[in-house]
Amino acid sequence: MKKTTPMPHDALFKQFLTHPETAKDLLDIHLPAELREICDLTTLKLESGSFIEENLRPYYSDVLYSLKTSHGEGYVYALIEHQSRPDKHMAFRLMRYAIAAMQQHLEAGHEHLPLVIPLQFYHGKVSPYPYKMNWLKGFANPDKAKALYTQDFPLVDVTVISDDEIMQHRRIALLELVQKHARHRDIMDFLEPLVTLLLTDYTTDKQVQSLMSYLLQVGETSNLEALITSLVSSVPKHEETLMTIAEQLRQQGEQRGRQEGRQEGIQLGEEKGRQEALKEMARKMLLNGLDQQTIMDVTGLNTDELAQLSH
């Protein structure tokens, strides 16, 4: 996408609007009364515009001010954007900027979302500005969009859905059941419904592979071998996939055993080398005529070990 930056407009706009007293007058004069009422313009503070995506920054000339609310502690942001040409989706773009400013506010450590008031400063040739400034009007069905974005979003909370209800959820039931219980119960405790769902025609081999990988990484079970054996015998449809996983587990176990064996061998070798070094030290001490008690104190060897060195 190529778009030239309106540099003269941009430079002039920023020169004026990054001056807090000038911005204060703009907001005082042009904000709607109900919004002006909540703004304490004496607390106006210029903020960084770095919340705009890097690849979009050359095209836009946002100016962001923070200010306290006139109704007590809190934050209101005034996002001021100038436009020399009409943009059909300008309201949506301002909404994106507003949400980005909210994100920046949260990342600064604040608990609550701030109010962000987007304000469009337009000075184009087409007059008056031809497009709606309500971002919801950009939808084909604004009423449906308003209903969606001004109420609670849908929530699937599997922690409060009964297992019996989950079992009726067709292709999504297996995911819901596993993610409800895997971290809180031994997998063997819900093996029966797990098998029931695996016996349906709803689950692909790749999903079974992902499922087993998840259970092995996140799930709890007192007997992993019994779990795999039970699934292999109970779910013939996915027997090959489950057997492959069982073989991979066996190979991983053997590999871990070899690694542990090598580590144990290294530790034994290091201990043996240390003992040989102590014995050599004790032998030289004996040759130099040191008394046995001193040698034992220094090397940690006992009487029998010193006697063997004397022979």
LUMVO-348983 format. One record per residue (C-alpha): x, y, z. Coordinates in nm, 4 decimals. Layout:
east, north, up
X, Y, Z
...
//
This chain:
east, north, up
0.0000, 0.0000, 0.0000
0.1417, 0.3396, -0.1000
0.0207, 0.6605, 0.0471
0.2058, 0.9906, 0.0681
0.2165, 1.1640, 0.4034
0.0593, 1.5128, 0.3964
0.3761, 1.6601, 0.5477
0.2847, 2.0346, 0.5453
-0.0508, 1.9631, 0.7113
0.1101, 1.7241, 0.9541
0.3902, 1.9595, 1.0578
0.1559, 2.2525, 1.1163
-0.0973, 2.0427, 1.3050
0.1642, 1.8945, 1.5366
0.3295, 2.2301, 1.5989
0.0006, 2.3658, 1.7305
-0.1556, 2.0611, 1.8947
0.1505, 1.9379, 2.0840
0.1357, 2.2680, 2.2741
-0.0790, 2.1832, 2.5819
-0.2439, 2.5256, 2.6117
-0.3494, 2.5110, 2.2453
-0.4833, 2.1585, 2.2866
-0.6654, 2.2722, 2.5992
-0.8524, 2.5380, 2.4005
-0.9390, 2.2903, 2.1255
-1.0878, 2.0472, 2.3756
-1.2592, 2.3160, 2.5791
-1.4304, 2.4593, 2.2707
-1.5054, 2.1496, 2.0647
-1.5738, 1.8613, 2.3027
-1.9434, 1.7835, 2.3451
-2.0726, 1.9153, 2.6785
-2.1255, 1.5739, 2.8365
-1.7636, 1.4785, 2.7602
-1.6173, 1.8197, 2.8467
-1.7837, 1.7880, 3.1862
-1.5780, 1.4837, 3.2868
-1.2412, 1.6320, 3.1781
-1.0174, 1.8292, 3.4113
-0.8291, 2.0235, 3.1433
-0.5878, 2.1696, 3.4001
-0.4244, 1.8252, 3.4220
-0.3635, 1.7965, 3.0459
-0.0373, 1.6108, 2.9737
0.1083, 1.5246, 2.6327
0.1692, 1.1494, 2.5973
0.3762, 0.9409, 2.3588
0.2109, 0.8370, 2.0331
0.4161, 0.5177, 2.0202
0.1048, 0.3023, 2.0563
0.0429, 0.3438, 1.6822
0.1702, 0.0435, 1.4848
0.5165, 0.1102, 1.3419
0.4133, 0.0462, 0.9803
0.1214, 0.2908, 1.0056
0.2944, 0.5731, 1.1925
0.4253, 0.7602, 0.8836
0.0699, 0.8033, 0.7528
-0.1014, 0.9442, 1.0586
-0.0445, 1.2400, 1.2889
-0.2012, 1.1376, 1.6159
-0.1630, 1.3513, 1.9274
-0.2492, 1.1893, 2.2601
-0.3132, 1.3751, 2.5844
-0.3894, 1.2275, 2.9250
-0.5933, 1.4140, 3.1823
-0.7624, 1.3396, 3.5114
-1.1378, 1.3157, 3.5440
-1.3255, 1.5971, 3.7090
-1.5271, 1.3401, 3.9069
-1.2411, 1.2008, 4.1132
-0.9305, 0.9912, 4.0510
-0.9166, 0.8327, 3.7094
-0.7854, 0.8804, 3.3583
-0.9356, 1.0224, 3.0418
-0.7338, 1.0372, 2.7218
-0.7980, 1.2759, 2.4369
-0.6848, 1.1331, 2.1044
-0.6669, 1.4078, 1.8411
-0.6234, 1.3175, 1.4734
-0.6248, 1.5485, 1.1731
-0.7505, 1.4497, 0.8299
-0.7193, 1.6356, 0.5018
-0.9195, 1.3814, 0.3017
-1.2379, 1.1938, 0.3902
-1.1925, 0.8334, 0.4999
-1.4987, 0.6096, 0.5019
-1.3566, 0.3985, 0.7859
-1.1998, 0.6788, 0.9867
-1.4213, 0.6078, 1.2876
-1.2999, 0.2469, 1.2942
-0.9394, 0.3651, 1.2657
-0.9912, 0.5981, 1.5610
-1.1407, 0.3068, 1.7529
-0.8268, 0.1026, 1.6849
-0.6115, 0.3879, 1.8112
-0.8282, 0.4273, 2.1205
-0.7951, 0.0591, 2.2082
-0.4183, 0.0781, 2.1530
-0.4039, 0.3733, 2.3936
-0.6021, 0.1703, 2.6484
-0.3525, -0.1129, 2.6131
-0.0630, 0.1272, 2.6696
-0.2384, 0.2519, 2.9835
-0.2740, -0.1026, 3.1237
0.0879, -0.1852, 3.0433
0.1910, 0.1191, 3.2473
0.0515, -0.0642, 3.5515
-0.2970, 0.0828, 3.5855
-0.5796, -0.1438, 3.7009
-0.8739, -0.0032, 3.5069
-0.9266, 0.0844, 3.1439
-0.9273, 0.4582, 3.0788
-1.1827, 0.6504, 2.8791
-1.0292, 0.7503, 2.5463
-1.2093, 1.0266, 2.3551
-1.1188, 1.0220, 1.9839
-1.1499, 1.3652, 1.8226
-1.1233, 1.4135, 1.4465
-0.9914, 1.7483, 1.3156
-1.0913, 1.7708, 0.9479
-0.9773, 2.0319, 0.6928
-1.0360, 1.8688, 0.3527
-1.1747, 2.0032, 0.0258
-1.4938, 1.7977, 0.0475
-1.7358, 1.9775, 0.2762
-1.9007, 1.8886, 0.4996
-1.7272, 1.5698, 0.6133
-1.9281, 1.3002, 0.4302
-1.8972, 0.9986, 0.6603
-2.0445, 0.8967, 0.9960
-1.8137, 0.9205, 1.2985
-1.9778, 0.6277, 1.4786
-1.7595, 0.3217, 1.4135
-2.0601, 0.0909, 1.4484
-2.2052, 0.2479, 1.1334
-1.9309, 0.0734, 0.9384
-2.1117, -0.2591, 0.9861
-2.3721, -0.3841, 0.7425
-2.6026, -0.4289, 1.0437
-2.5178, -0.1506, 1.2945
-2.7932, -0.2520, 1.5376
-2.6602, -0.6072, 1.5623
-2.3049, -0.4748, 1.6052
-2.4195, -0.2385, 1.8800
-2.5918, -0.5232, 2.0627
-2.2791, -0.7378, 2.0368
-2.0228, -0.4785, 2.1445
-2.2193, -0.3215, 2.4291
-2.3010, -0.6346, 2.6267
-2.1086, -0.9271, 2.7791
-1.9242, -1.1394, 2.5245
-2.0132, -1.5115, 2.5035
-1.8201, -1.7225, 2.7566
-1.7598, -2.0975, 2.7510
-1.6624, -2.1778, 3.1112
-1.6072, -2.5548, 3.1104
-1.5328, -2.5500, 3.4840
-1.9038, -2.5032, 3.5625
-2.0540, -2.7264, 3.2928
-2.1515, -3.0723, 3.4181
-1.9837, -3.3756, 3.2627
-2.3234, -3.5093, 3.1573
-2.3915, -3.1924, 2.9604
-2.0422, -3.1927, 2.8101
-2.0959, -3.5489, 2.6853
-2.3771, -3.4151, 2.4644
-2.1565, -3.1570, 2.2917
-2.0608, -3.3707, 1.9909
-1.7230, -3.2829, 1.8337
-1.6228, -3.0304, 2.0979
-1.7067, -3.2582, 2.3941
-1.3662, -3.4287, 2.4082
-1.1759, -3.0999, 2.4217
-1.4099, -2.9632, 2.6898
-1.3895, -3.2751, 2.9067
-1.0119, -3.3003, 2.8936
-0.9461, -2.9341, 2.9560
-1.1950, -2.9326, 3.2416
-1.0278, -3.2198, 3.4300
-0.6725, -3.2845, 3.3065
-0.4926, -3.0590, 3.5543
-0.7147, -3.1348, 3.8532
-0.7896, -3.5084, 3.8460
-0.6061, -3.8309, 3.7739
-0.6811, -3.9110, 3.4097
-0.7753, -4.2658, 3.5097
-1.0656, -4.1183, 3.7098
-1.2402, -4.0020, 3.3934
-1.1169, -4.2774, 3.1625
-1.4670, -4.4130, 3.0911
-1.6153, -4.0912, 2.9420
-1.2837, -4.0332, 2.7642
-1.3116, -4.3726, 2.5958
-1.6793, -4.3138, 2.5150
-1.5951, -3.9949, 2.3281
-1.2955, -4.1505, 2.1505
-1.5234, -4.4282, 2.0215
-1.7373, -4.1797, 1.8306
-1.6592, -4.0797, 1.4746
-1.5962, -3.7238, 1.5829
-1.2190, -3.7344, 1.6464
-0.9393, -3.7495, 1.3870
-0.6066, -3.9256, 1.4351
-0.4275, -3.5913, 1.4467
-0.6630, -3.4752, 1.7193
-0.5933, -3.7933, 1.9155
-0.2191, -3.7316, 1.8798
-0.2603, -3.3762, 2.0068
-0.4863, -3.4974, 2.2858
-0.2345, -3.7549, 2.4096
0.0496, -3.5073, 2.3855
-0.1520, -3.2650, 2.5962
-0.2438, -3.5285, 2.8554
0.1161, -3.6405, 2.8890
0.2434, -3.2845, 2.9308
-0.0311, -3.1381, 3.1484
-0.2351, -3.4252, 3.2885
-0.1884, -3.6169, 3.6100
-0.1992, -3.9950, 3.6267
-0.0795, -4.2509, 3.8760
-0.0147, -4.5129, 3.6076
0.0762, -4.3927, 3.2604
0.1308, -4.7439, 3.1242
-0.2146, -4.8544, 3.2444
-0.3699, -4.5490, 3.0808
-0.2151, -4.6204, 2.7420
-0.2960, -4.9921, 2.7660
-0.6595, -4.9181, 2.8531
-0.6983, -4.6766, 2.5647
-0.5358, -4.9138, 2.3147
-0.7645, -5.2016, 2.4151
-1.0778, -4.9884, 2.4366
-1.0454, -4.7712, 2.1241
-0.9560, -4.9978, 1.8285
-1.0295, -4.7195, 1.5809
-0.7260, -4.5255, 1.7041
-0.5201, -4.8291, 1.8056
-0.2401, -4.7573, 1.5571
-0.2059, -4.3965, 1.6702
-0.2107, -4.4939, 2.0368
0.0417, -4.7756, 1.9821
0.2719, -4.5314, 1.8054
0.2495, -4.2970, 2.1042
0.3137, -4.5883, 2.3415
0.6245, -4.6852, 2.1417
0.7479, -4.3255, 2.1458
0.7044, -4.3205, 2.5224
0.8971, -4.6473, 2.5552
1.1841, -4.5102, 2.3460
1.1897, -4.1892, 2.5444
1.2013, -4.3905, 2.8660
1.4930, -4.5965, 2.7376
1.6756, -4.2824, 2.6271
1.6253, -4.1232, 2.9669
1.7513, -4.4431, 3.1270
2.0663, -4.4366, 2.9142
2.1231, -4.0706, 2.9950
2.0761, -4.1342, 3.3641
2.3083, -4.4342, 3.3386
2.5753, -4.2247, 3.1686
2.5391, -3.9566, 3.4323
2.5645, -4.2162, 3.7083
2.8786, -4.3577, 3.5433
3.0330, -4.0118, 3.5269
2.9580, -3.9551, 3.8933
3.1078, -4.2933, 3.9871
3.4152, -4.2168, 3.7800
3.4593, -3.8790, 3.9444
3.4274, -4.0362, 4.2891
3.6772, -4.3082, 4.2029
3.9240, -4.0494, 4.0742
3.8849, -3.8455, 4.3911
3.9553, -4.1521, 4.6074
4.2653, -4.2376, 4.4059
4.3960, -3.8838, 4.4446
4.3448, -3.8965, 4.8226
4.5239, -4.2296, 4.8443
4.8184, -4.0966, 4.6454
4.8365, -3.7963, 4.8772
4.8305, -4.0250, 5.1811
5.1021, -4.2457, 5.0334
5.3355, -3.9457, 4.9935
5.2594, -3.8326, 5.3491
5.3544, -4.1785, 5.4794
5.6804, -4.1680, 5.2867
5.7538, -3.8269, 5.4393
5.7060, -3.9701, 5.7867
5.3804, -3.7954, 5.8907
5.1885, -3.9675, 6.1695
4.8812, -4.1687, 6.0714
4.6297, -3.9605, 6.2687
4.7320, -3.6435, 6.0829
4.7090, -3.8249, 5.7498
4.3606, -3.9556, 5.8334
4.2459, -3.6082, 5.9406
4.3661, -3.4534, 5.6137
4.2552, -3.7214, 5.3669
3.9515, -3.8726, 5.5367
4.0927, -4.2248, 5.4912
4.0505, -4.4784, 5.7713
4.3045, -4.7073, 5.9415
4.2418, -5.0062, 5.7121
4.2819, -4.7911, 5.3985
4.6118, -4.6536, 5.5311
4.7296, -5.0057, 5.6158
4.6678, -5.1157, 5.2553
4.8824, -4.8271, 5.1328
5.1711, -4.9359, 5.3529
5.1986, -5.2775, 5.1856
//
